[in-house]
Amino acid sequence: MHTFAERLLLWYQQHGRHDLPWQQDRSLYSVWVSEIMLQQTQVATVIPYYQNFMQRFGSITALAEATQDEVLRYWAGLGYYSRARNLHKAALAISECYQGLFPSTYDDVLALPGIGPSTAGAILAQASGQRHAILDGNVKRVLARYQAIEGWPGKKQVEDQLWRFAESYTPEENVADYTQAIMDLGATLCTRASPRCELCPLMDDCKAYLQSCVAELPTRKPKKTLPVKQKRFLIIRNEQGSCLMEKRPPSGIWGGLWSLPELFMDEGVDEMVEKNWQLQVNQYSDLPVFRHTFSHFHLDITPCEVEIEAKVQAVADDDRYRWHTDISRLALAAPVSAIFQINNPLKTP
């Protein structure tokens, strides 16, 4: 029987994915951008974002010279926005410390913002053929089943065990193809739901398959009930037709994106709009509620159209709140973009 790696590579030659955009130019830069985008996001979702991003930011220098606002605008809708902020920070660091050339050693890559051990290994293996193990979600699932490893992979003891197998199975040669092969196997055959074991090149000695426990592995994260928060998102327009927008803080939820001013549901709209923005409310109307779910809570959003006194123009532009007539060039939080698509006559992306 061929080794673990040999079987994967043979399978990859026939059935793996060879036409992904970032495989056409396996530069350190292109692979880096793709690996960051692929963190917690599926390939099909990433491809159009990657293509648009690379068309605009064709080099590390171009990325470093852009503003964070513009980088976030090209990321808007992809989620997990700290990835985009870290990508921009890393580009600035590379321009300053490495003359705009992506570093080629593991320790230097690992030191960049937003890059952990698996991502660093994947970048160098894919772009430079260096031998580094990887352990993303797909690889964890493949190895947990192949070795019938119980326990949630997020636990350090379980993760350490998976890392040891990842290291031992990574070959000395053809590392770029092997890395793509094991990720492809997890993404296309060894999926969380409905795995196609009969097509898997590892089936003959996969312990989970032999023990009939494929569906139970890897062990799921213990469930917890997500709390529910409720907010009003205010659509406040002035007499010129501009909409009052809020720039989110650099870190945290929707960090650096533009959103709508928010109020808790038990706060009076008239009173709080006057207190916070010195605007007089003529009338307001709540629109249908919809839910946006984060990893740690649900947010029930009530869009609220607010009509203000035409003569009142007390809100001046500042770093946090600004009147915008054309929002098409703003990096918007996903639910805010959805609100505008339905309720806003202004220009939208």
N, C-alpha and C positions, 0 to 999 in steps of 0.2 A: 504494500500500500504506500502511495506517495505520502510525504509529510503533509502536515496541516497547511503550510504555506504553498507547497507545490499544487495541492488540490485546488486551493483558492485561485491561484494564478492560472491554472488550466481552465477553470470555470470562467474566470474574468476575460480570458482571451475570446471566448465565444459569446458570453452573455452579459459581460459588464458594460458600463456606460463609458463610451469613448468620445462622445461628441459634445460634452458639456463646454460651455463657453470658456471657462477658465483652463480647460485642458488644451485649448488651441495655442495658448501662449503661457506656458508654465513658468512665468517669471515669478520671482519672489513677491513682487508687488501684487500681481494678479491673483496668485494663490492666497496671499494674505487677505486681500479684500474678500475673496470668496469664502474662506474659512470663517471669517468674522460674521459674514452674512448668514452662513449655514449653521451658526450656533443657535439651537432651539428653533430652527426654521427649515422647512422642507425645500428640496431642490426646485420643485416646480414653482414655488412662490418666489424663490430667490432670483431665478434666471432673468426676468425682465428688470428687476431692480439692479442687478449686477451690470447688465448691459447699459442701462441708462447712466449708472454711476460711473462706469469706466469710460463712457463716451465723454462725460463732462470732466472727470478727473483722471486723465490718461496717465498721470505720473504722480509719484510721491510729492514732487515739487508743486504740481497743480493742486493737489489736495491740501498741502500745507499753506499755500497762499490764499486759499478760499476762506471765507468766514465760516464760523460754526453754524450760523443761520442757514447758509446755503447748503452745507453738508447735510444738515438735518432736513432740509426741504427735499433733497434727493432720497432721504431715508424714510420720509413720512409714509406711514402705512405698514412698514416692515416690522415695527414694534421693537421692544427692548432697546430704547434709544441710547442707553449708556454705551452700547456698542459703537454707535456713530460718534459719540463724543470722544470715546477712547481712541477710535480710529484717527480722528483729527488730531488729538493730543500726540499720538504716536508719530504721525506724519511730521508734526512740528519738531518732535524730539529727534527723528531721523535726519531731518534737514539740518538741525543744529549740531548733532553729534557725529553723524555719519555722512555728511556732505550730500544728503539726499539719496544715498544708496542703502537699500534695506540690508540690515546686518546679516551675516551668514553663519554665526555661531549660536548654538543653542542658548547659552546663558544670556547673550545680548538680546536675542529675540524674546526670551522669557521675561526680560526686564521691561519690555515695552508695555504701555498701558493696555489693558483688555486682553492680554494673552496669557493663558495658563499652560501647564505642561503638555496637554494633549494638542492644543492648537499650535504651540511652538513646534512640536514634533511633526505634526501634519504639514506645516508650511515647509519645513526643511526637507522632509521626506519627499513631498510632492514636487517641489521646485528644484531641489539640489541633489536628490537621491541619497541624502544622508540617512543612516540607520537610526531611526528613532521610533519608539512604539507610540501608538495613539490609543486613546480610550474615550471616544465620544459615546453618545447614547446608543448608536447602532452597534458599535464594537462591544460595549458592555453587554448588550442583549445576546449577541452571538456567543461570547465567551461564557456568560452565565449559563446558557443552555448547553453549550458543548461540554462544559465541565460539571453541569448540574450544581451550580453554586447557589445556595439559598441565602436569603437575606437581602434587604434593600440596598442596592449599589451605592446609595448616598451615604451609607455608614462607612466610616473610615476603614474598619476591619475588612469589610467586604470589598471595598474599592482597592485596598492594598493587595488583596488576593487576586483581583482581576488584573491589576497592573503587572503582577508577577507573570501571569500567563501571557499578557500582551507582549511583554518583553521577550519571553522565551519563544514565542511563535514568530516574531518579526525576523525575516530572513536577512542575510548579509547582502544579498543582491536583489535587484528588481524591487527595491523598497517602494518606489513611487507607485508602481502597479499594485503591489501587495496592499499598500495603504488604501488605495482606491477600491481594491477588490473586497476587502473586509467591510468597508463602509457600504459598498453596493450590495453585498450579501444581506446585511442587516436592513437596508432600505427596500430591497425588492423581494427577497425570499423569507428571511428570518424576521418577519415583521411582528409587531406586538400582537395584532389580531390576525387570525387566519394565516399563519405561516405555511409556506408550501414546502414542507419537509421532503416530499418525494422528489423534488428537483434539486435538493441541496447537495453539494459535493462533500459535505461533512456528515451526512446522515448515518453512514455505516457505523461510526463510533461516537456519535453524539450521545452523551449520557442522558440528557433530558428526553431525547427521542426514544432511546432504549428503555428508559424507565417510565415512559408515557406521562411525562410531567412538563411537556413543552409549554402548555398554556399557563402553567403556574410560575414560570420563570421568565425574566428575572422577577423577584418578589416586588410587588408594588409598594410604593410609599404609603405608609399608614395614612388613611384618610382622616381629614378633619373638616368639620363644617365651616364653610367660609362665612364670615360676617357680612352683613349687608349695610352699605352706607347710602344715604340719599342726598342728592344735591340738585339745586336749580342752576342751570346754565343760562345766563341772561343774554339775550340778543337785544342790545341797546343801540339804536341808530339815532344820529343827529339829523338836523334839517338838510344837511348836504348829502345824506344817504350813507355816510360813513358808519362803520360799526366799531364799537369799543372792544378792543382786544387786550388780552393779558398775556404778557411774556412770562412763561413759567420759570421758576428758579433753575439754575444750572444743573442741579442734581435732584434726585427724587423722581416722582411720577411725571412723565412727559417733560423731563428736564430739558430746558432750552427751547421747547416748542411754544407756539402760540395757541392760546385757548380762549374761551369765553369767561368773563367774570363769573364767579360762583357764589352761591349763598346756600346755607343749610335750609332745609325745608321749613323749619320753625321760625326762621327769620322773616320779618315783614319786608316785602319787596320795596314799598314806598319809603319806609324809614331807612333801610340799609343803603338803598341807592343814593339817597340824599346824604347820608352820613359818610359813605365811602367815596363817592364821586361828585358830591355837591350838585346833583342833578334832580330836577323836579319831575315826578312821574305823573303823567296824565292818566294812563291806564296800563294794565298789563294782562297778558293772557297766557296761561299754561298750555303747552302742547302735549301730545301723548308721551308717556314715560317709556324709556327703553333702558335695557341693562347692558352694561359693559363690564366684563369680568377680568380682573387681574389675577395674578397667581395667588394672592393672599386675601382678597376680598371681592365682593360684587359691588358695583356702583350703579344705583338706579338713578338715571339722569332725567330730569324734567326740563326740557327746553322752555324758556319763558320769553315771549316777545314783549318788550317794554317800550311804550311810547312816552317820550319825554317832552317837556315844554320846549318849543322851538327856540325861544329867546335865550334859553339857558345854555351857555357854552363854557362852563366853568372848568371842565376837565382839560388840562393841558397835557400835551405829550410828555412822557417821562420814560425812564428805563423800564417801567413795569406795564403801564397802561398807555395805549395809543389808539387814536382813531384811524381806521383803515378803510379806504374806498375800494381798493383792489386787493383781494386776499389771495390771488392766484400765485403770488410769489412768496407766500408765507408757508413755513413748515408747520402744519396743523396737526394737533392730536387727532387720532383716528375718529373718535366719536364726534368731535367738533366738525370735522370734514363732512361727516354723515349728516349732521344737523344743517349745515349750509346747503348741501345738495338738495335738501327737501324744502328748506324754509327761507333761503337767502337769495334775493335777486341780484346781489353783487356778483362780480366775476369770481368764478371758482376754478380750482385746478382742473 
